[in-house]
């Protein structure tokens, strides 16, 4: 045998043929598992809305929804028509029939989410003979937000036109938007539209976000990373295949697993095109198959079991594939998917489900999880946070999975366990209230019995009722009938008796003209005018009597005095009108969200008790 032939033989023995699939990615829409499209190296996927929690703003809720559902997800606020991709699949009627719930259209939430912060006073603009006004708007898109002042002309014929460029609204229907903005303050507004099969959208309208979040067939667009497909390669290695009972020349080597649930999974066996038989080379005895996982939650998807045999007959057993050791593989496929189990647990949520009206969702790794109502926590929503928490008849209100107690009259403390031994700190009741001793169970407590119209621990305040802005639109109001007062359950990051503080700072609000303000000013104007007329009439009668008596010098002095009095009253009245419409001061709001805790549970961060 020549030296060249020997070298070729050695090279052939040690040469391993490798063919790699490479790093590839795909979107849920490419997997025919969702509606959407590929946007550059990322994905845009439309997902159905889920019920929104009360303590979250719409922008926070939608961002968290996308973050929790998709890998690297966030809300996609498409700004205009160019950001809707018209790729070939969008027009594919086969895809449409399979994935689109209404044939050829869906209804997504659009670009910005608006909240009107302040409606500034209008001023008369003489060059155009109309009112020049402005609106201060909070706008959020794609996880970010900014405050924008929109300036416009208010024409007498109920029409509007922009003063400045107004790029935020220039692409849509600013005239229609302004009409909404003038009626809505402190309420989140969501634009929704009809997205057609051809990629065009129409019927752009504004709705209250709280309404949209309850519509089961509306979607939110999420922008997220594409999901990695399985990367594997073909390796030349003659081995025995247990399933086919044949020896094959090539085997599969996994370089990186697919990212579930949308990445293309790894093959469970040798691809058909790679099945090329080879001569059996191992003559030793086969060892035992590797064991299955001992725990149930690990017996999911597919596992590969192995066994080995030495190449030479009579050789010692081996446990690693090599030139002198053969390997056989057997793939076992289980009925359960690994993502059916809650992450890092042995609980199969697909089989066992969620308790107490919890809903099934998926975490960012694709595993099933339970989304619990505020009252319950736990992997399956099995734990009631309010059970046995509030003593002595106290009412428990859950907030973000934590209990908060509202105590009955005569008790206090975080769990209402402390009985009041005196009527307030001073031991006296105000505004004519009387201190009474009551026996509630085995406890002796002292409470104030208030006169009609008064409430509080010591009857120190008038009876309060929940109104629209009692908690500054930053919390949920609850009426405490026993104390005749309101209690605010504040949203996240807000605090204070009336949820009027954020990050420890008092919130400043503009006092804008309301319908009640306008009525008060009109009534004041009429009464002031009548008083001026009475003063003027009295002065005229008095002046005539003086003339009959011939008091010329007194007449001149009186005229001067009367003129000064009229000017003073006019100035005072003008100042009152100016203060009614133009003042800016820090307000401690005493009203709240109309969603009373008496009607439903609060989903809030902190609880602030009035009184």
Backbone torsions as a table, in degrees:
resi	resn	phi	psi	omega
1	UNK	NA	133.2	-177.5
2	UNK	-75.9	160.5	179.1
3	UNK	-62.6	-38.3	179.7
4	UNK	-63.0	-41.0	179.9
5	UNK	-66.2	-38.3	178.2
6	UNK	-62.6	-43.3	179.4
7	UNK	-62.9	-42.6	179.1
8	UNK	-62.2	-40.6	-180.0
9	UNK	-63.8	-44.6	179.4
10	UNK	-63.2	-41.1	178.8
11	UNK	-62.7	-41.5	-179.3
12	UNK	-66.0	-35.8	-179.7
13	UNK	-66.9	-40.6	-174.0
14	UNK	-92.8	-9.9	-177.2
15	UNK	-75.5	129.8	176.6
16	UNK	-114.1	120.9	-179.0
17	UNK	-83.2	129.7	-176.8
18	UNK	-128.8	128.7	174.0
19	UNK	-129.6	113.4	-175.8
20	UNK	-101.0	143.3	175.8
21	UNK	-75.7	-19.6	179.4
22	UNK	80.2	172.7	179.1
23	UNK	-83.6	112.6	177.7
24	UNK	-128.8	158.2	-176.0
25	UNK	-138.1	157.3	174.7
26	UNK	-148.4	160.3	-178.8
27	UNK	-99.2	160.8	176.6
28	UNK	-56.2	-34.7	179.6
29	UNK	-68.2	-35.6	178.2
30	UNK	-68.9	-26.3	176.7
31	UNK	-84.6	3.8	-178.3
32	UNK	58.1	33.3	-178.6
33	UNK	-112.0	-4.3	-178.8
34	UNK	-163.8	169.0	176.9
35	UNK	-91.7	133.7	178.4
36	UNK	164.2	-161.5	179.8
37	UNK	-160.5	166.3	178.5
38	UNK	-91.3	131.7	-178.2
39	UNK	-120.8	95.3	-175.5
40	UNK	65.8	-125.4	178.2
41	UNK	-93.0	2.3	-178.8
42	UNK	-115.4	178.4	-177.3
43	UNK	-122.2	145.3	169.0
44	UNK	-114.9	119.7	-177.0
45	UNK	-127.5	132.8	178.1
46	UNK	-93.9	123.6	179.0
47	UNK	-122.7	149.6	179.9
48	UNK	-67.8	144.7	179.4
49	UNK	-69.4	152.8	172.9
50	UNK	-117.3	160.3	-178.5
51	UNK	-56.2	134.3	-177.9
52	UNK	-87.9	142.3	175.4
53	UNK	-79.8	146.4	-173.5
54	UNK	-64.9	-38.2	-172.1
55	UNK	-78.0	-3.2	-178.9
56	UNK	-104.5	146.4	172.1
57	UNK	-77.2	157.2	179.9
58	UNK	-56.0	-40.6	-178.8
59	UNK	-64.1	-43.9	178.0
60	UNK	-62.9	-43.4	-177.8
61	UNK	-62.5	-47.4	-177.1
62	UNK	-66.9	-39.8	178.0
63	UNK	-63.7	-43.7	179.7
64	UNK	-66.0	-35.3	179.1
65	UNK	-61.9	-45.0	178.8
66	UNK	-69.6	-39.5	-179.6
67	UNK	-63.0	-40.9	-175.9
68	UNK	-76.9	-21.7	-173.0
69	UNK	-96.7	-36.7	-173.3
70	UNK	-122.0	154.0	-179.8
71	UNK	-68.4	115.0	-178.0
72	UNK	65.6	33.9	-172.6
73	UNK	-84.5	151.9	171.1
74	UNK	-156.5	163.8	-178.1
75	UNK	-67.6	135.7	178.8
76	UNK	-100.5	104.0	178.9
77	UNK	-92.9	80.7	-177.5
78	UNK	-60.9	128.3	-170.5
79	UNK	-84.7	-33.1	-175.5
80	UNK	-157.1	-178.1	-174.7
81	UNK	-60.4	-33.1	-175.9
82	UNK	-67.0	-17.7	-177.6
83	UNK	-92.6	9.3	170.8
84	UNK	-104.9	112.3	-173.2
85	UNK	-73.5	132.9	177.6
86	UNK	-104.2	57.3	179.1
87	UNK	-75.7	167.9	-171.3
88	UNK	-59.7	-36.7	-176.1
89	UNK	-64.5	-26.7	-176.8
90	UNK	-58.7	-31.7	-176.8
91	UNK	-93.8	-2.6	-175.8
92	UNK	-71.9	109.7	-176.3
93	UNK	-64.7	-26.4	178.4
94	UNK	-66.0	-42.9	177.6
95	UNK	-65.7	-42.0	-178.3
96	UNK	-58.7	-46.9	-177.1
97	UNK	-62.7	-33.8	-175.3
98	UNK	-82.0	-36.2	-168.5
99	UNK	-113.0	-23.9	-176.5
100	UNK	-87.7	125.2	-173.8
101	UNK	-68.7	-24.2	-176.9
102	UNK	-120.4	33.9	173.1
103	UNK	82.8	-71.2	-176.0
104	UNK	-139.1	25.1	179.2
105	UNK	-161.3	154.9	170.6
106	UNK	-135.9	169.7	-179.2
107	UNK	-121.7	97.1	179.3
108	UNK	-98.1	160.4	168.7
109	UNK	-76.8	136.2	-171.8
110	UNK	-84.8	-141.9	-167.1
111	UNK	-72.1	-86.1	-174.1
112	UNK	-85.9	154.8	167.3
113	UNK	-113.3	125.3	-171.1
114	UNK	-106.2	151.3	167.9
115	UNK	-144.4	124.5	-179.5
116	UNK	-80.2	117.1	-177.9
117	UNK	-85.1	-45.0	-177.1
118	UNK	-154.6	143.3	173.0
119	UNK	-110.0	105.4	-174.8
120	UNK	-74.9	161.6	179.7
121	UNK	-64.6	147.9	175.2
122	UNK	-91.4	149.4	176.3
123	UNK	-128.1	148.8	-177.3
124	UNK	-76.8	127.9	-178.0
125	UNK	-107.7	101.9	-172.3
126	UNK	-62.1	-41.6	-177.2
127	UNK	-57.5	-30.3	-179.9
128	UNK	-107.5	-2.8	179.1
129	UNK	55.9	49.0	178.5
130	UNK	-156.0	-179.7	-179.4
131	UNK	-90.8	136.4	173.6
132	UNK	-105.3	119.2	-173.7
133	UNK	-129.1	170.5	176.6
134	UNK	-149.4	153.8	178.7
135	UNK	-131.1	134.7	177.6
136	UNK	-98.7	124.3	-169.2
137	UNK	-124.4	136.6	166.8
138	UNK	-95.3	125.3	-179.1
139	UNK	-124.5	137.1	-178.8
140	UNK	-128.4	137.3	177.5
141	UNK	-155.5	137.3	176.8
142	UNK	51.2	42.0	175.6
143	UNK	86.5	-17.3	-180.0
144	UNK	-107.0	170.3	179.9
145	UNK	-156.2	160.8	176.5
146	UNK	-155.7	164.8	178.8
147	UNK	-103.4	134.5	-173.1
148	UNK	-133.1	137.3	176.8
149	UNK	-103.2	117.8	-179.8
150	UNK	-101.5	120.5	-177.8
151	UNK	-107.6	140.1	-175.1
152	UNK	-152.4	163.6	173.3
153	UNK	-99.7	134.8	179.6
154	UNK	-105.3	100.7	-176.1
155	UNK	-81.0	151.5	-178.0
156	UNK	-58.9	-29.8	-175.6
157	UNK	-86.6	34.5	177.4
158	UNK	57.4	39.0	178.8
159	UNK	-120.7	160.7	-177.5
160	UNK	-136.5	149.4	173.7
161	UNK	-149.0	149.9	-175.9
162	UNK	-76.1	148.7	172.8
163	UNK	-91.1	-47.5	-178.9
164	UNK	-105.4	-170.9	-174.7
165	UNK	-62.8	-45.0	176.7
166	UNK	58.8	49.4	-173.1
167	UNK	-59.2	-27.3	-177.8
168	UNK	-59.1	-39.3	-176.0
169	UNK	-108.3	-3.8	-173.5
170	UNK	-64.3	-25.5	-176.1
171	UNK	-84.6	-4.8	-173.2
172	UNK	-124.3	-129.6	-176.1
173	UNK	-122.4	75.2	-174.0
174	UNK	-61.3	-35.1	-179.5
175	UNK	-61.9	-44.8	178.4
176	UNK	-66.3	-37.9	-179.1
177	UNK	-63.7	-42.7	-176.7
178	UNK	-59.8	-39.7	178.9
179	UNK	-59.6	-38.9	176.7
180	UNK	-68.1	-45.3	-176.0
181	UNK	-59.8	-37.0	-177.9
182	UNK	-67.9	-24.9	-178.2
183	UNK	-95.9	-18.6	-172.7
184	UNK	-118.1	127.6	175.1
185	UNK	-137.6	133.6	179.6
186	UNK	74.7	10.7	-179.2
187	UNK	-118.5	134.0	-179.9
188	UNK	-74.0	134.2	-179.4
189	UNK	-117.3	131.7	-179.5
190	UNK	-117.4	124.6	173.9
191	UNK	-81.1	132.6	176.1
192	UNK	-124.3	156.2	-177.5
193	UNK	-147.2	172.6	173.9
194	UNK	-102.3	119.0	-179.9
195	UNK	-102.1	116.5	-174.4
196	UNK	-89.2	170.7	-177.3
197	UNK	-61.4	-33.1	-177.6
198	UNK	-81.1	3.8	178.2
199	UNK	92.9	-4.9	177.8
200	UNK	-86.4	148.8	174.5
201	UNK	-124.2	151.8	-175.1
202	UNK	-148.3	-177.8	177.7
203	UNK	54.2	47.0	179.4
204	UNK	-71.8	116.9	-177.3
205	UNK	-136.9	154.9	176.4
206	UNK	-96.7	142.5	175.7
207	UNK	-139.5	159.8	170.9
208	UNK	-65.7	129.2	-178.6
209	UNK	-59.3	-33.4	-179.9
210	UNK	-63.3	-27.6	176.5
211	UNK	-78.6	-44.8	-177.0
212	UNK	-59.5	-37.7	-176.3
213	UNK	-68.1	-10.0	177.9
214	UNK	-100.6	-2.1	-179.2
215	UNK	-87.3	116.2	-169.9
216	UNK	-72.5	-20.0	-176.8
217	UNK	-106.3	20.6	175.7
218	UNK	-100.4	150.5	-174.3
219	UNK	-116.3	159.1	169.4
220	UNK	-123.0	137.2	179.1
221	UNK	-85.5	127.8	179.2
222	UNK	-115.3	131.3	173.9
223	UNK	-99.4	126.7	-175.2
224	UNK	-151.5	170.5	178.8
225	UNK	-72.1	150.6	174.0
226	UNK	-72.2	156.4	-176.3
227	UNK	-95.6	129.7	-177.1
228	UNK	-68.0	134.1	173.9
229	UNK	-84.0	162.9	177.6
230	UNK	-63.7	132.6	176.8
231	UNK	-110.0	114.8	-178.7
232	UNK	-138.5	165.6	-178.7
233	UNK	-137.2	159.2	177.3
234	UNK	-92.7	123.3	-179.6
235	UNK	-116.0	131.1	179.1
236	UNK	-75.4	112.4	-179.5
237	UNK	-160.1	108.9	-178.8
238	UNK	-69.0	122.6	-174.9
239	UNK	-148.5	167.1	-178.8
240	UNK	-98.0	128.1	179.3
241	UNK	-98.9	118.0	-175.1
242	UNK	-66.4	-37.6	-176.9
243	UNK	-67.8	-47.7	-178.1
244	UNK	-87.4	-11.8	-176.7
245	UNK	56.3	42.4	179.8
246	UNK	-138.0	159.8	174.7
247	UNK	-96.0	128.2	179.9
248	UNK	-117.9	148.3	-174.8
249	UNK	-75.3	-30.9	-174.1
250	UNK	-118.6	152.7	174.5
251	UNK	-132.1	169.7	-177.5
252	UNK	-102.7	130.3	175.2
253	UNK	-115.1	119.6	-178.5
254	UNK	-82.1	120.6	177.9
255	UNK	-89.0	-40.2	177.6
256	UNK	-155.3	139.3	-179.4
257	UNK	-74.5	158.0	176.2
258	UNK	-75.6	149.6	173.8
259	UNK	-87.0	117.9	-179.2
260	UNK	-80.1	158.8	3.9
261	UNK	-100.0	6.4	-171.8
262	UNK	-108.1	-13.5	177.5
263	UNK	-72.8	150.8	178.8
264	UNK	-67.6	120.9	-175.6
265	UNK	-70.0	163.6	178.7
266	UNK	-73.9	150.0	178.8
267	UNK	-67.8	146.3	-180.0
268	UNK	-90.5	-7.1	178.3
269	UNK	-151.5	-165.5	179.2
270	UNK	-80.2	127.6	175.8
271	UNK	-57.0	147.8	-174.6
272	UNK	-57.0	-40.1	-177.1
273	UNK	-70.7	-12.5	179.2
274	UNK	-97.2	-2.7	-174.7
275	UNK	-80.5	87.8	175.5
276	UNK	-117.5	123.9	-173.9
277	UNK	-75.1	152.9	177.2
278	UNK	-135.5	167.1	-179.4
279	UNK	-74.1	139.2	177.6
280	UNK	-65.3	130.6	-176.1
281	UNK	-116.5	-13.7	-175.2
282	UNK	-103.3	132.0	-178.0
283	UNK	-118.7	-1.1	-178.8
284	UNK	-79.0	176.9	-179.8
285	UNK	-82.7	138.7	179.8
286	UNK	-77.1	140.6	175.6
287	UNK	-83.1	-174.0	-179.3
288	UNK	-77.9	155.1	175.1
289	UNK	-69.5	145.4	174.6
290	UNK	-61.7	148.8	-172.4
291	UNK	-74.3	154.5	171.9
292	UNK	-74.6	159.6	176.2
293	UNK	-58.9	138.8	-176.8
294	UNK	-77.4	-27.2	-176.9
295	UNK	-96.5	142.5	-174.1
296	UNK	-61.8	-40.9	-175.0
297	UNK	-71.4	-9.9	175.1
298	UNK	-94.3	-10.8	177.4
299	UNK	-91.6	77.9	-176.3
300	UNK	-146.3	164.0	-176.4
301	UNK	53.9	-125.4	179.2
302	UNK	-131.2	146.9	173.0
303	UNK	-129.5	153.4	178.6
304	UNK	-110.3	121.4	177.4
305	UNK	-101.3	147.1	-174.3
306	UNK	-128.6	156.9	167.5
307	UNK	-149.5	159.6	-171.3
308	UNK	-130.6	157.0	176.6
309	UNK	-146.0	142.8	177.8
310	UNK	-72.2	151.9	-178.3
311	UNK	-70.4	-35.6	-177.5
312	UNK	-96.4	140.6	178.0
313	UNK	-66.5	134.3	179.2
314	UNK	83.9	-1.8	-179.7
315	UNK	-75.4	162.7	179.8
316	UNK	-66.5	150.2	178.6
317	UNK	-58.0	151.5	178.2
318	UNK	-129.6	160.6	-178.3
319	UNK	-136.4	21.3	179.1
320	UNK	-147.4	130.0	-177.2
321	UNK	-65.7	135.3	178.8
322	UNK	-168.5	-167.6	-177.9
323	UNK	-64.9	-27.9	-177.6
324	UNK	-109.3	9.9	-177.9
325	UNK	-138.6	130.8	179.4
326	UNK	-99.3	150.5	-179.7
327	UNK	-125.9	135.5	173.2
328	UNK	-115.7	143.0	-178.7
329	UNK	-121.0	145.2	175.5
330	UNK	-136.5	122.8	-177.9
331	UNK	-95.2	126.3	177.0
332	UNK	-109.6	125.5	179.9
333	UNK	-108.4	128.2	-179.1
334	UNK	-100.3	159.1	-179.6
335	UNK	-71.4	-31.3	-176.8
336	UNK	-88.1	143.5	172.2
337	UNK	-90.5	145.1	179.9
338	UNK	-62.5	-28.9	-179.4
339	UNK	-79.2	-3.9	174.3
340	UNK	-74.8	-16.3	-179.9
341	UNK	-92.3	141.1	172.6
342	UNK	-59.8	141.7	-173.7
343	UNK	-55.5	129.9	177.4
344	UNK	61.1	30.4	177.4
345	UNK	-135.1	172.6	175.7
346	UNK	-103.9	15.5	-175.4
347	UNK	-95.3	119.7	177.3
348	UNK	-88.3	98.7	-175.5
349	UNK	-70.4	-25.9	178.5
350	UNK	-64.8	-34.4	179.3
351	UNK	-88.5	-42.6	-171.8
352	UNK	-91.8	-25.3	176.4
353	UNK	70.6	-173.1	-179.5
354	UNK	-109.1	146.8	177.9
355	UNK	-92.9	165.2	170.2
356	UNK	53.8	46.2	175.1
357	UNK	65.1	22.1	172.2
358	UNK	-70.6	153.4	-177.9
359	UNK	-114.8	147.2	-179.5
360	UNK	-80.9	134.3	174.4
361	UNK	-142.5	-173.1	177.6
362	UNK	-127.7	145.1	176.5
363	UNK	-85.6	-178.2	-175.0
364	UNK	-67.7	-14.0	177.1
365	UNK	-97.0	3.0	178.1
366	UNK	90.9	-3.3	179.7
367	UNK	-77.0	148.5	176.0
368	UNK	-68.6	147.6	176.0
369	UNK	-148.5	161.7	178.1
370	UNK	-101.6	129.6	171.9
371	UNK	-98.3	110.8	-169.9
372	UNK	-93.5	149.0	167.5
373	UNK	-61.6	162.4	-175.1
374	UNK	-57.3	-27.3	-173.6
375	UNK	-77.8	-16.5	-171.7
376	UNK	-124.7	151.3	175.8
377	UNK	-136.9	176.2	179.7
378	UNK	110.3	164.6	-177.9
379	UNK	-59.9	-37.6	179.0
380	UNK	-113.8	23.2	-178.8
381	UNK	57.5	39.2	-173.7
382	UNK	-91.0	-13.0	-173.9
383	UNK	-105.0	122.2	177.7
384	UNK	-88.4	113.0	-176.0
385	UNK	-70.1	-19.0	-177.5
386	UNK	-92.9	-11.3	-174.3
387	UNK	-63.9	117.9	177.8
388	UNK	67.7	17.4	-175.4
389	UNK	-84.8	-51.7	-173.9
390	UNK	-94.2	123.7	-176.8
391	UNK	-95.2	170.1	173.8
392	UNK	53.9	40.4	174.9
393	UNK	77.2	12.6	178.5
394	UNK	-67.1	153.8	-179.6
395	UNK	-99.9	130.0	-179.8
396	UNK	-96.7	131.5	175.7
397	UNK	-122.7	115.4	-179.4
398	UNK	-78.8	145.2	177.1
399	UNK	-146.8	116.8	-178.2
400	UNK	54.0	40.6	177.6
401	UNK	76.4	12.5	178.1
402	UNK	-124.3	144.2	-178.9
403	UNK	-85.5	145.3	172.8
404	UNK	-133.0	130.9	-173.5
405	UNK	-101.0	132.9	169.5
406	UNK	-107.9	113.2	-169.3
407	UNK	-84.7	152.9	173.1
408	UNK	-71.8	162.9	178.0
409	UNK	-59.3	127.0	179.4
410	UNK	105.0	-6.2	-179.0
411	UNK	-131.6	155.5	179.7
412	UNK	-149.7	-176.6	-178.0
413	UNK	102.7	163.2	-177.3
414	UNK	-62.5	-28.2	177.1
415	UNK	-122.8	22.5	175.9
416	UNK	60.8	33.1	-177.4
417	UNK	-92.6	-13.2	-175.6
418	UNK	-97.0	123.3	178.3
419	UNK	-86.4	136.8	178.6
420	UNK	-76.4	123.6	-178.6
421	UNK	-98.3	-3.1	176.3
422	UNK	-148.6	159.9	179.9
423	UNK	-81.3	89.7	-178.0
424	UNK	77.4	178.3	-178.9
425	UNK	-66.9	-35.6	-177.9
426	UNK	-86.0	-13.1	-179.7
427	UNK	80.4	10.5	-179.9
428	UNK	-125.4	155.6	178.3
429	UNK	-106.9	141.9	-176.5
430	UNK	-96.4	169.6	174.2
431	UNK	52.6	40.2	174.8
432	UNK	81.3	7.0	178.8
433	UNK	-73.8	157.7	-179.3
434	UNK	-119.5	144.5	-179.4
435	UNK	-88.9	125.0	-177.9
436	UNK	-121.1	151.2	176.3
437	UNK	-104.3	126.3	-179.0
438	UNK	-122.7	152.4	175.0
439	UNK	-114.5	109.9	179.8
440	UNK	-112.3	105.2	-173.2
441	UNK	66.4	-125.8	178.8
442	UNK	-95.8	2.1	-175.7
443	UNK	-99.5	138.5	172.4
444	UNK	-102.0	119.9	-178.4
445	UNK	-125.8	156.2	176.6
446	UNK	-118.9	127.9	-177.8
447	UNK	-134.7	158.8	177.6
448	UNK	-89.7	130.6	172.3
449	UNK	-98.5	112.4	-171.5
450	UNK	-90.5	152.9	171.5
451	UNK	-71.9	162.4	-179.9
452	UNK	-56.7	136.3	177.0
453	UNK	94.3	-7.1	-178.9
454	UNK	-123.0	152.0	179.6
455	UNK	-150.9	-171.6	-176.7
456	UNK	103.0	171.6	-178.3
457	UNK	-62.2	-40.4	-179.4
458	UNK	-118.7	27.2	-179.8
459	UNK	59.1	33.7	-172.5
460	UNK	-85.1	-5.6	-176.0
461	UNK	-142.4	163.8	176.3
462	UNK	-74.6	156.3	180.0
463	UNK	-62.0	132.8	-178.3
464	UNK	-109.6	150.8	176.4
465	UNK	-127.8	149.6	177.1
466	UNK	-71.2	128.6	174.6
467	UNK	-126.6	179.6	-171.1
468	UNK	-53.7	-45.3	-173.9
469	UNK	-116.9	31.7	-179.0
470	UNK	-58.6	-34.7	179.3
471	UNK	-110.4	30.8	174.3
472	UNK	60.3	26.6	-176.9
473	UNK	61.0	14.7	-177.5
474	UNK	-115.1	16.8	-179.0
475	UNK	-170.5	-177.9	-179.1
476	UNK	-113.8	133.5	-174.5
477	UNK	-96.3	142.4	175.6
478	UNK	-135.4	131.8	179.4
479	UNK	-88.4	124.9	177.3
480	UNK	-96.2	98.2	-174.3
481	UNK	-64.2	-32.8	-177.3
482	UNK	-67.2	-35.3	-179.2
483	UNK	-100.9	-5.9	-178.8
484	UNK	62.9	41.2	-174.7
485	UNK	-145.8	172.1	178.3
486	UNK	-110.3	153.8	177.6
487	UNK	-130.2	129.7	-176.4
488	UNK	-100.8	128.6	170.8
489	UNK	-102.1	108.2	-168.7
490	UNK	-81.4	149.2	172.9
491	UNK	-71.2	172.2	-178.5
492	UNK	-58.1	135.9	177.5
493	UNK	75.7	0.5	176.0
494	UNK	-106.8	152.3	-180.0
495	UNK	-154.1	-177.8	-179.5
496	UNK	104.0	165.4	-177.3
497	UNK	-58.1	-38.6	180.0
498	UNK	-119.9	29.9	-179.4
499	UNK	54.7	39.5	-176.0
500	UNK	-103.9	16.7	177.5
501	UNK	-129.3	142.0	175.9
502	UNK	-134.5	125.3	-176.1
503	UNK	55.5	36.1	176.5
504	UNK	79.2	3.7	-178.4
505	UNK	-113.1	141.6	179.4
506	UNK	-71.6	134.4	-178.5
507	UNK	-82.6	131.0	176.3
508	UNK	-94.0	135.6	179.0
509	UNK	-128.2	144.6	174.8
510	UNK	-80.8	132.8	175.1
511	UNK	-87.5	106.1	-177.1
512	UNK	-99.0	156.0	178.7
513	UNK	-61.9	122.6	174.7
514	UNK	-109.6	177.1	-179.6
515	UNK	-62.0	-38.7	179.5
516	UNK	-67.7	-38.5	177.5
517	UNK	-60.6	-44.8	-177.7
518	UNK	-63.0	-42.7	179.1
519	UNK	-61.3	-44.6	179.9
520	UNK	-61.2	-40.3	-179.4
521	UNK	-66.5	-42.2	-179.8
522	UNK	-63.1	-44.6	178.6
523	UNK	-61.2	-43.3	178.7
524	UNK	-62.3	-38.7	179.2
525	UNK	-62.9	-45.3	-179.0
526	UNK	-63.3	-46.3	-179.9
527	UNK	-62.9	-40.5	178.6
528	UNK	-63.1	-40.0	179.4
529	UNK	-64.6	-41.9	178.4
530	UNK	-63.4	-39.3	178.2
531	UNK	-63.8	-41.5	178.2
532	UNK	-62.2	-41.0	-179.8
533	UNK	-65.2	-40.3	178.3
534	UNK	-63.8	-42.7	178.7
535	UNK	-62.7	-42.2	-178.9
536	UNK	-65.5	-42.2	179.1
537	UNK	-64.3	-43.3	179.0
538	UNK	-62.2	-39.4	179.8
539	UNK	-65.6	-38.5	-179.2
540	UNK	-65.1	-43.5	179.4
541	UNK	-62.5	-44.8	179.8
542	UNK	-62.7	-37.7	-179.1
543	UNK	-64.6	-40.8	179.8
544	UNK	-63.8	-41.9	179.3
545	UNK	-62.3	-37.1	179.9
546	UNK	-67.0	-39.1	-179.2
547	UNK	-64.6	-37.7	178.3
548	UNK	-62.7	-29.8	179.5
549	UNK	-86.1	-5.3	176.7
550	UNK	80.9	25.7	-177.6
551	UNK	-88.3	74.6	-175.9
552	UNK	-66.8	-46.8	-178.2
553	UNK	-64.6	-37.4	178.0
554	UNK	-66.4	-34.5	179.3
555	UNK	-60.4	-44.3	180.0
556	UNK	-63.5	-43.3	-179.9
557	UNK	-65.3	-40.8	-179.2
558	UNK	-65.9	-40.3	179.5
559	UNK	-60.1	-41.7	178.7
560	UNK	-64.0	-44.8	180.0
561	UNK	-62.7	-42.5	-179.6
562	UNK	-63.4	-42.2	178.7
563	UNK	-61.2	-42.2	179.1
564	UNK	-63.6	-41.5	-179.8
565	UNK	-64.2	-43.0	179.8
566	UNK	-62.4	-44.0	-179.9
567	UNK	-62.1	-40.6	-179.6
568	UNK	-63.4	-44.2	-179.9
569	UNK	-66.9	-38.4	178.7
570	UNK	-64.4	-40.7	178.7
571	UNK	-64.4	-42.9	179.4
572	UNK	-61.9	-43.6	-179.4
573	UNK	-65.1	-41.8	178.4
574	UNK	-62.0	-41.0	178.9
575	UNK	-63.5	-39.8	179.3
576	UNK	-63.3	-42.2	178.9
577	UNK	-63.2	-44.2	-179.4
578	UNK	-61.0	-42.9	179.9
579	UNK	-66.5	-35.3	-177.6
580	UNK	-63.7	-34.2	-175.4
581	UNK	-105.8	-23.6	-169.1
582	UNK	-111.2	-7.0	-173.5
583	UNK	-74.8	151.6	175.5
584	UNK	-129.4	121.2	-177.0
585	UNK	-146.8	165.4	177.6
586	UNK	-81.8	123.9	-174.3
587	UNK	-112.1	134.8	173.3
588	UNK	-98.7	92.7	-170.9
589	UNK	-64.5	140.9	-178.1
590	UNK	-120.1	32.4	179.2
591	UNK	-135.1	-179.6	-174.5
592	UNK	-156.5	177.6	176.6
593	UNK	-56.6	137.0	-176.9
594	UNK	-68.1	-10.3	177.9
595	UNK	-78.7	88.1	-176.7
596	UNK	-70.9	146.3	177.1
597	UNK	-67.1	-13.6	176.6
598	UNK	-69.3	-21.9	-177.0
599	UNK	-96.9	-22.7	-177.5
600	UNK	-167.4	167.4	-178.2
601	UNK	-74.9	147.2	178.1
602	UNK	-90.4	142.7	174.6
603	UNK	-115.9	81.5	-170.9
604	UNK	-126.1	173.9	-178.0
605	UNK	-94.0	-49.8	-177.0
606	UNK	-128.0	158.9	178.4
607	UNK	-116.9	126.5	177.8
608	UNK	-116.4	120.3	-177.1
609	UNK	-98.5	126.2	-179.8
610	UNK	-79.0	129.2	176.0
611	UNK	94.0	NA	NA
